[in-house]
Amino acid sequence: MMYHKTWNPWIYENGGLRRTAETTFYRPLKYKQPIRILVGTEADFFDPNIPYSWRKDAAEIIVQKPNITFLIPSEHPDPTCSFTNAWIGLKITDHTNLKPLLKSIEHLPFVKRWVFFDGLTKEKDITALFKCDSPIHFNESKWHHAYPCSTCTGDGYLNKYLIQWIVVSGSNVKYIPTDVVRGICNYAEALKIPFYYKQALIGGKLIRDPYLDEVQYTQIP
C-alpha cells in the first residue's frame, strides 16, 4: 500500500474552511508504528487562507512524529516548509494552472519531489514538467526523436525538476479516462520515475490499485 492512513486537519465546508474535531486533528499522535499518511485529501494543507494557529498546531504534530512520513500534495506549496519527514508534492487537477505552480518547485526543500494528479477527467498538458529547455526542441510539440541534443537523450524530454515519484488518483464521483492515466504513465516509464496508480472509479465503484493495461502500478521510491 502507498499509505496506511489519511489525515485532514481541516476541510472545505459550505464554501469555507473548517478545522476538524480534536480527535481527527491530533490523530497522528496516536500512531506508534512507522507509517505513511496522505495529508489534505479534503482541503489543501497549504491553502493560503488557513489561519496561522491551525498551521502551527499541525506543524507541531508533524515534528513530534518523526517515524511517520507525511505525504502532502498541494497546489500552494510553501517554500518555507522544512519538515524532514514530509514529502511535499505538486497537486495537479483539471483546473490547475501548471505554469505558475512550477515557478516554486526549484526553491522548495523537498525531501521527495513528487507529483500528485488528483481527479483528472480530461487530458492535461504536462509537457512543461518534462520538456527539455534546449532551443533545439522549441518547435517540437509531441514526443518523438529529434536532432541530437546535449541536454537530453534526443527525444526532447528529461526529468529536469528531479521528480522522484508520480501518483495518479481518480475521483470517487467522476471517471478518469484510461488514456489520461496511460499518458502520464508513459512519461514515468520513459524517464524511469516510480509510478503509482492509486485509485479509479470503475463500474460505479472506487477501486484501489486498479490495473492499467493488465498491470498494477504501485511503485514507491
N, C-alpha and C positions, 0 to 999 in steps of 0.2 A: 504493500500500500504506500501511496505517496505521503500520507499523513494519517494520524490516528484520530485527531480532534479538530474542531473548528472553534474559533473564538471571535465573538463580536462584542467588543467593549461598548460600542454604540451602533445604532441602527437608524435608517431613514424611516420616518413615520409621519404620515399626514403632512407631507411636504416639508418636513423639518428633520432635525436630528434629535435623537433621544439617547441618553446614557442608559445602558441596560441595568437590570437589577443587580444588587450586590453579589448574589450567588453566581451570576453569569460573569460579571465584570472581574471578579477575583478568582474565577475557576482555575486558571493556570497554576495558581499557588498550591493546589491540591494534588497535582500530578507529581509522583515520586520518580517514575521511570523516565529515561531519555526518550522523547517522542518528538514528532514534528507537528506543528499546529498551523493550519491555514487561517490567517487573520483577515477579518474585514470582508466576509462574504456578503454581508448585508449593508455595509457602509464603508467608504474608503477610509482607511486608517489615517491617512494624511490629508483628509479634507480640510481646506483652509478655514472652514467655519467651526472647526472643533474648538471648544474652549480650552484655554491653556491648562486649567486644572485637570481636565479629563486626560489630556495628553500626558501630563506629568505623572498622574497616577498609573496610567497604562505603561509608561516607560519604566517606572519603578518595578512593576511586575516583571517585565522582560529582563531587567537587570538582575532581579532576585532569582531567576530560574535559568542559570547558565547551561543546565543539562537539557533544556528544551530548545529546539530550533524553531523559530517563528518565521513562517513564510508570509511575507507582506507584499502583495501586489498592489500597485497604486497608480492612479492617473495623475497624482500630485506628489511624486516622491520628494522627500525632504533632504536637501543636500547637507544639512547639519546633523543628520542621523548617523550615529556611530556605534550601534549595537553590534557586538562581536558575535552574537548568537541569532542574528536576524538576516534572512535572505530577502532583500528588498528588490522587488521586481517591477517591471513596467506592465501595467494593466492596460490591455487594448480591447476595446469594444467596437461595435458598429459605428459609434459616434465619436470615437477618439480621433483627434487631430494629431497625427503622429509627428509632424514636423516640430512643433514647439516642445513636445514631450522629449524628443531626442536631444534637445539643447542641453538638458541637465545630466544626461547619462554619464558623460565623461567625468563629471565632477562628484558623482555620488560614491560614497565609500562602501560599495557593495562587497559583502562577504562572498556572495554568489550572485553574479549578474544573471537575471533570468527574465523571461517574458511570459506573461500570462494572458492568453487570448480567451476572453470571457463572453460567452453567449453570442458569438458571431452568427448572423443569419444570412450573410451575403459575402461576396468576395471582398477582401480588404487588400489594398495596395500596400505591401510591406517592403517594397524594394529599397526604401530609404534605410532600413535596418542593415541591409547586407550589400548594397550596391557599391562597387569599387569606385573610388573617387578619382581614379586616373582619367585624364582628359581623353584617353583613347576610347573610353566607353561612353562618352557623353551622348552619342546618338543612338545608343542601343536601348531598346525597350523591352526585350524579352531575354530569357535565359538561353544563351547559345554561345558556342565557342567563337571567339573573335580573334583579333590580331594578338600577337604575343604581348603580354603585359608584365612589367617588372614588379608590380604590386600584388596581383592575384594570380591564379592559375591560368588565366586567359579567358574564363567564361564570364567575367565581369562582376563576380560576387566574391565576397570574403566576410569573415566574421570580424569586422572592423571594430565593433563595440565590445568584443570579447564576451559575448553572450555564452553562458555556461549551461543554460537549461531552457527548454521551450515547453510550455504546458498549454494544452487546449482543453477548455471545459465548455460543454454545451449547456444551454439553459434548461430548466425543468419545465418550461412552458412553450418554448419555441424550438423548432428543429434547426440543427446546424448542418448545412449541406455537406455531403461527403467530399465533394470536390474542394471545398474550402479547407477541410482538415487535411486532405491529401496534398494540397498546395503548400501548406505550412510544413507538413512532414517532409516534403521534398527538399525544402531549404535546410531543415535539420539534418537530414541524411547526407546531403551534398557537402555540408560544412562540418559534419561529424559532431553535431550538438545533441546531447541527450534529449529525447523527446518523450513526453508523457501525454497520452490521450486520456484525460481524467473521467469524463462522463459525457453522455449524449442522450437525447430523447429519441427513443426508438420504439415504434409501435405503441406510442402513447405512454411508455414507461421510461423512467430515468435509469439508464444502465450505467453502472460503474465499470471502468476499464473496458470499454467496448472494443470490438475488433475493427480494424481498418484494413481492408483488403486481406482478410483472414489472418491478420497479425495483431496481437495486443502490444501496444507500445506503453510500457510502464518504466521507462528508464529514468534513473535518478543519478545526478552527478556525485 
